[in-house]
Amino acid sequence: MDYINFTIALLTLILGLFGFLAPRYTAGALDLAITKTTMGLSELRAGNGGLFVALGLYCLVSGSSSAFFMLGIAYAGAGSGRLLSIALDSPPMRKALTFWAFEWGPAAWLIWYNWPA
């Protein structure tokens, strides 16, 4: 079942590459607006790009259960933020719930399967 870990890590890396290399596209996909400065692009390259690329790449290279576990923790944190946003911000519900499912699904698997013994 390790192939599920590696699939999630690979998808994390690939999605991170969108933010890293194509922040304008990523902004559009996430309903974010670029304003007067390019700081938003910088934030997308860092937070939605480089961070996810590094997490996914480290998991793939190391193959470590603890790395996959921490990737699950990162997804759980993102999913928690999404739930808070659903409660407080009234985002487009269908899109928010879809994103939440793609955060909590991997989080649940990665944490459960890689739980430290």
DRENDO-1510 file (C-alpha; in Angstrom, 1 decimal, always signed):
<recs>
REC; n; res; u; v; w
REC; 1; MET; +0.0; +0.0; +0.0 .
REC; 2; ASP; +3.1; +2.3; +0.0 .
REC; 3; TYR; +2.1; +3.2; -3.6 .
REC; 4; ILE; -0.7; +5.3; -2.2 .
REC; 5; ASN; +1.9; +7.3; -0.1 .
REC; 6; PHE; +4.0; +7.8; -3.2 .
REC; 7; THR; +1.0; +8.8; -5.4 .
REC; 8; ILE; -0.1; +11.4; -2.9 .
REC; 9; ALA; +3.5; +12.8; -2.7 .
REC; 10; LEU; +3.8; +12.9; -6.4 .
REC; 11; LEU; +0.5; +14.7; -6.8 .
REC; 12; THR; +1.6; +17.1; -4.1 .
REC; 13; LEU; +4.8; +17.8; -6.0 .
REC; 14; ILE; +3.0; +18.3; -9.4 .
REC; 15; LEU; +0.3; +20.6; -7.9 .
REC; 16; GLY; +3.1; +22.5; -6.2 .
REC; 17; LEU; +4.8; +23.0; -9.5 .
REC; 18; PHE; +1.8; +24.9; -10.8 .
REC; 19; GLY; +2.1; +27.4; -8.0 .
REC; 20; PHE; +5.9; +27.5; -8.3 .
REC; 21; LEU; +6.1; +27.9; -12.1 .
REC; 22; ALA; +2.6; +29.2; -13.1 .
REC; 23; PRO; +1.4; +31.4; -10.2 .
REC; 24; ARG; -1.0; +33.4; -12.4 .
REC; 25; TYR; -2.7; +30.2; -13.5 .
REC; 26; THR; -2.8; +29.0; -9.9 .
REC; 27; ALA; -4.3; +32.3; -8.8 .
REC; 28; GLY; -7.1; +32.0; -11.3 .
REC; 29; ALA; -7.8; +28.4; -10.3 .
REC; 30; LEU; -8.0; +29.4; -6.6 .
REC; 31; ASP; -10.1; +32.5; -7.3 .
REC; 32; LEU; -7.3; +34.8; -6.1 .
REC; 33; ALA; -6.8; +38.2; -7.5 .
REC; 34; ILE; -3.5; +39.8; -8.4 .
REC; 35; THR; -3.5; +43.4; -7.1 .
REC; 36; LYS; -1.2; +46.5; -7.6 .
REC; 37; THR; +2.0; +44.7; -6.6 .
REC; 38; THR; +3.4; +41.3; -7.5 .
REC; 39; MET; +3.6; +40.2; -3.8 .
REC; 40; GLY; +0.7; +37.9; -4.4 .
REC; 41; LEU; +2.7; +36.0; -7.1 .
REC; 42; SER; +5.6; +35.8; -4.7 .
REC; 43; GLU; +3.3; +34.3; -2.0 .
REC; 44; LEU; +1.9; +31.8; -4.5 .
REC; 45; ARG; +5.3; +30.7; -5.6 .
REC; 46; ALA; +6.4; +30.2; -2.0 .
REC; 47; GLY; +3.3; +28.9; -0.2 .
REC; 48; ASN; +1.4; +27.1; -2.9 .
REC; 49; GLY; +4.5; +26.3; -4.9 .
REC; 50; GLY; +7.9; +25.8; -3.3 .
REC; 51; LEU; +6.4; +24.5; +0.0 .
REC; 52; PHE; +4.4; +21.7; -1.8 .
REC; 53; VAL; +7.3; +20.9; -4.1 .
REC; 54; ALA; +9.7; +20.5; -1.2 .
REC; 55; LEU; +7.2; +18.4; +0.8 .
REC; 56; GLY; +6.4; +16.1; -2.1 .
REC; 57; LEU; +10.0; +15.8; -3.2 .
REC; 58; TYR; +11.3; +15.0; +0.2 .
REC; 59; CYS; +8.7; +12.2; +0.7 .
REC; 60; LEU; +9.5; +10.7; -2.7 .
REC; 61; VAL; +13.3; +10.8; -2.2 .
REC; 62; SER; +13.4; +9.7; +1.4 .
REC; 63; GLY; +10.5; +7.2; +1.3 .
REC; 64; SER; +10.3; +7.7; +5.1 .
REC; 65; SER; +7.2; +6.9; +7.0 .
REC; 66; SER; +7.8; +10.0; +9.2 .
REC; 67; ALA; +8.0; +12.2; +6.1 .
REC; 68; PHE; +4.7; +10.8; +4.8 .
REC; 69; PHE; +3.2; +11.3; +8.2 .
REC; 70; MET; +4.3; +14.9; +8.3 .
REC; 71; LEU; +2.8; +15.4; +4.8 .
REC; 72; GLY; -0.4; +14.2; +6.3 .
REC; 73; ILE; -0.2; +16.7; +9.1 .
REC; 74; ALA; +0.4; +19.4; +6.6 .
REC; 75; TYR; -2.7; +18.4; +4.7 .
REC; 76; ALA; -4.7; +18.2; +8.0 .
REC; 77; GLY; -3.6; +21.7; +8.8 .
REC; 78; ALA; -4.7; +22.9; +5.3 .
REC; 79; GLY; -8.1; +21.1; +5.7 .
REC; 80; SER; -8.5; +22.7; +9.2 .
REC; 81; GLY; -8.0; +26.1; +7.7 .
REC; 82; ARG; -10.5; +25.3; +5.0 .
REC; 83; LEU; -13.1; +24.3; +7.5 .
REC; 84; LEU; -12.6; +27.5; +9.4 .
REC; 85; SER; -13.0; +29.4; +6.2 .
REC; 86; ILE; -16.2; +27.6; +5.4 .
REC; 87; ALA; -17.5; +28.5; +8.9 .
REC; 88; LEU; -16.4; +32.2; +8.8 .
REC; 89; ASP; -15.9; +33.3; +5.2 .
REC; 90; SER; -18.8; +31.8; +3.3 .
REC; 91; PRO; -16.7; +30.8; +0.3 .
REC; 92; PRO; -18.3; +29.1; -2.8 .
REC; 93; MET; -19.4; +26.0; -0.9 .
REC; 94; ARG; -19.1; +23.4; -3.7 .
REC; 95; LYS; -15.5; +24.5; -4.5 .
REC; 96; ALA; -14.5; +24.8; -0.8 .
REC; 97; LEU; -15.9; +21.3; +0.0 .
REC; 98; THR; -14.1; +19.8; -3.0 .
REC; 99; PHE; -10.8; +21.4; -1.9 .
REC; 100; TRP; -11.5; +20.2; +1.6 .
REC; 101; ALA; -12.0; +16.6; +0.4 .
REC; 102; PHE; -8.7; +16.8; -1.5 .
REC; 103; GLU; -7.0; +17.9; +1.8 .
REC; 104; TRP; -8.6; +15.7; +4.3 .
REC; 105; GLY; -8.6; +12.5; +2.2 .
REC; 106; PRO; -4.8; +12.5; +1.8 .
REC; 107; ALA; -4.4; +13.7; +5.4 .
REC; 108; ALA; -6.5; +10.8; +6.8 .
REC; 109; TRP; -4.6; +8.2; +4.8 .
REC; 110; LEU; -1.1; +9.6; +5.4 .
REC; 111; ILE; -1.7; +10.0; +9.1 .
REC; 112; TRP; -3.4; +6.6; +9.6 .
REC; 113; TYR; -1.1; +4.5; +7.4 .
REC; 114; ASN; +2.2; +6.1; +8.6 .
REC; 115; TRP; +1.3; +6.6; +12.3 .
REC; 116; PRO; +4.5; +6.2; +14.3 .
REC; 117; ALA; +4.7; +2.8; +16.0 .
</recs>
